[in-house]
Amino acid sequence: MNTRIIALIFVLVLPQIKNSVFAQSAYQFGGLPSFNLNSKLKNDWSLNTKIEFRQLFQSGELNGDVDKSYKYALTDFSLIAAKNVGLNSRIASGYLIRFEDGELFHRFIQQYVIVQRLSGFRLAHRFLSDQTFSKIEKPKIRIRYRITSEIPLNGESVNPEEFYVKINNEYVNSLQAMEYDLEIRLVPLLGFSIAGDFKIETGLDYRVDSFLNNKTRHSYWMTLNFFIEI
């Protein structure tokens, strides 16, 4: 089990390390706690309600000026409805509203998820598109792909009162005002299932973007996620 986890992390982390070494520039560090409420509905429907808070603790240039002043960055509130369309897949659509610096941002979301249950771990593929609108920015369109591995540290599946490892690797393609950008995300998490319907996850959400135009920014967010299912 440990060998498999180490090998998977190595494969996913290597591209991000390469970007960090050859295209260093700005960085930011902060916290990103979230609360998720998942509700099961009739006819294979479900509803996810999520609220996320982003706080900035430090920012600056690598090997340059540093700003250590605290800033509350933004709040995201989203509702996503999903329906199972097969044994291991589901489609979903939803809406997110963002509160940032006194402005409102509206985002519409469409996604398709495939889950593979393999020997000793679970693998999920998420294909997502979203469109963001606001009064102060031009519309932004994104196409995203995320692969998630969930690995129980005891046995073949995650049971109550057991730890597990979750690794997210996501590629976010965005287009705004005819300008293209690519963001890469790597999120290693340690989770604990308190009960079958209550989980907690914590880890580091690392993101690198703008490296295509030589203005690379590295973002490091300490995460604490709560999941409740009713």
MODAJO-V282884 format. One record per residue. N is the residue number from 1. RES is the residue in three letters. SS is DSSP state (@ for helix, = for strand, . for the rest). PHI is phi in whole degrees, 0 to 359 (999 if undefined). PSI is psi in whole degrees, 0 to 359 (NA if undefined). Layout:
N RES SS PHI PSI
N RES SS PHI PSI
This chain:
1 MET . 999 313
2 ASN @ 297 321
3 THR @ 298 319
4 ARG @ 295 319
5 ILE @ 295 315
6 ILE @ 298 317
7 ALA @ 296 319
8 LEU @ 294 317
9 ILE @ 298 319
10 PHE @ 299 316
11 VAL @ 296 322
12 LEU @ 278 328
13 VAL @ 281 329
14 LEU @ 307 312
15 PRO @ 298 325
16 GLN @ 291 322
17 ILE @ 297 319
18 LYS @ 300 315
19 ASN @ 297 321
20 SER @ 294 323
21 VAL @ 286 317
22 PHE @ 265 353
23 ALA . 216 55
24 GLN . 278 142
25 SER . 203 250
26 ALA = 272 162
27 TYR = 212 161
28 GLN = 215 150
29 PHE = 223 136
30 GLY = 192 196
31 GLY = 245 150
32 LEU = 216 68
33 PRO = 283 153
34 SER = 211 156
35 PHE = 234 128
36 ASN = 240 129
37 LEU = 241 115
38 ASN = 254 125
39 SER = 242 127
40 LYS = 274 130
41 LEU . 245 182
42 LYS . 284 162
43 ASN . 57 40
44 ASP . 67 23
45 TRP = 264 154
46 SER = 214 160
47 LEU = 226 126
48 ASN = 251 125
49 THR = 247 127
50 LYS = 224 139
51 ILE = 232 133
52 GLU = 227 138
53 PHE = 240 125
54 ARG = 249 126
55 GLN = 234 135
56 LEU = 257 125
57 PHE = 258 329
58 GLN = 200 146
59 SER = 207 165
60 GLY = 159 197
61 GLU = 256 140
62 LEU . 297 127
63 ASN . 62 30
64 GLY . 217 211
65 ASP . 294 146
66 VAL = 232 134
67 ASP = 248 112
68 LYS . 259 14
69 SER . 283 141
70 TYR . 283 141
71 LYS = 216 130
72 TYR = 279 115
73 ALA = 277 303
74 LEU = 193 168
75 THR = 230 132
76 ASP = 247 135
77 PHE = 231 125
78 SER = 225 153
79 LEU = 229 125
80 ILE = 228 124
81 ALA = 260 136
82 ALA = 228 154
83 LYS = 223 132
84 ASN = 290 129
85 VAL . 242 6
86 GLY . 187 182
87 LEU . 296 325
88 ASN . 231 24
89 SER = 216 158
90 ARG = 205 153
91 ILE = 249 154
92 ALA = 209 156
93 SER = 210 147
94 GLY = 194 189
95 TYR = 219 138
96 LEU = 233 138
97 ILE = 241 132
98 ARG = 245 134
99 PHE = 251 113
100 GLU = 216 121
101 ASP . 51 41
102 GLY . 78 4
103 GLU = 248 156
104 LEU = 250 136
105 PHE = 238 135
106 HIS = 246 129
107 ARG = 231 132
108 PHE = 252 136
109 ILE = 234 137
110 GLN = 226 136
111 GLN = 209 160
112 TYR = 223 130
113 VAL = 235 134
114 ILE = 240 131
115 VAL = 244 128
116 GLN = 248 125
117 ARG = 260 102
118 LEU = 259 178
119 SER . 291 110
120 GLY . 89 354
121 PHE = 198 170
122 ARG = 240 138
123 LEU = 238 129
124 ALA = 236 136
125 HIS = 247 126
126 ARG = 240 124
127 PHE = 251 122
128 LEU = 222 143
129 SER = 232 146
130 ASP = 214 158
131 GLN = 227 126
132 THR = 245 134
133 PHE = 229 145
134 SER . 202 171
135 LYS . 280 341
136 ILE . 254 351
137 GLU . 227 157
138 LYS . 286 154
139 PRO . 304 143
140 LYS = 241 132
141 ILE = 244 133
142 ARG = 231 144
143 ILE = 239 125
144 ARG = 231 145
145 TYR = 229 130
146 ARG = 229 135
147 ILE = 245 132
148 THR = 234 131
149 SER = 245 127
150 GLU = 244 118
151 ILE = 239 113
152 PRO = 291 143
153 LEU . 269 354
154 ASN . 223 118
155 GLY . 79 200
156 GLU . 261 349
157 SER . 213 163
158 VAL . 278 120
159 ASN . 244 164
160 PRO . 305 143
161 GLU . 63 37
162 GLU = 227 151
163 PHE = 269 157
164 TYR = 208 161
165 VAL = 249 135
166 LYS = 234 133
167 ILE = 233 120
168 ASN = 254 134
169 ASN = 229 119
170 GLU = 230 146
171 TYR = 238 119
172 VAL = 246 110
173 ASN = 265 127
174 SER = 231 148
175 LEU = 226 121
176 GLN = 217 125
177 ALA . 52 42
178 MET . 65 17
179 GLU = 250 128
180 TYR = 262 143
181 ASP = 216 156
182 LEU = 234 129
183 GLU = 243 135
184 ILE = 247 133
185 ARG = 238 138
186 LEU = 228 122
187 VAL = 228 92
188 PRO = 275 131
189 LEU = 228 146
190 LEU = 251 124
191 GLY = 245 157
192 PHE = 222 126
193 SER = 270 104
194 ILE = 290 318
195 ALA = 212 176
196 GLY . 298 337
197 ASP . 244 15
198 PHE = 214 118
199 LYS = 228 153
200 ILE = 232 137
201 GLU = 228 143
202 THR = 217 150
203 GLY = 170 202
204 LEU = 243 128
205 ASP = 259 103
206 TYR = 258 133
207 ARG = 225 140
208 VAL = 229 132
209 ASP = 215 174
210 SER . 63 13
211 PHE @ 285 346
212 LEU @ 289 333
213 ASN @ 249 21
214 ASN . 62 30
215 LYS . 235 50
216 THR . 302 136
217 ARG = 233 131
218 HIS = 253 130
219 SER = 240 132
220 TYR = 236 114
221 TRP = 241 122
222 MET = 281 124
223 THR = 252 149
224 LEU = 215 105
225 ASN = 249 134
226 PHE = 246 133
227 PHE = 236 123
228 ILE = 236 132
229 GLU = 242 131
230 ILE . 233 NA
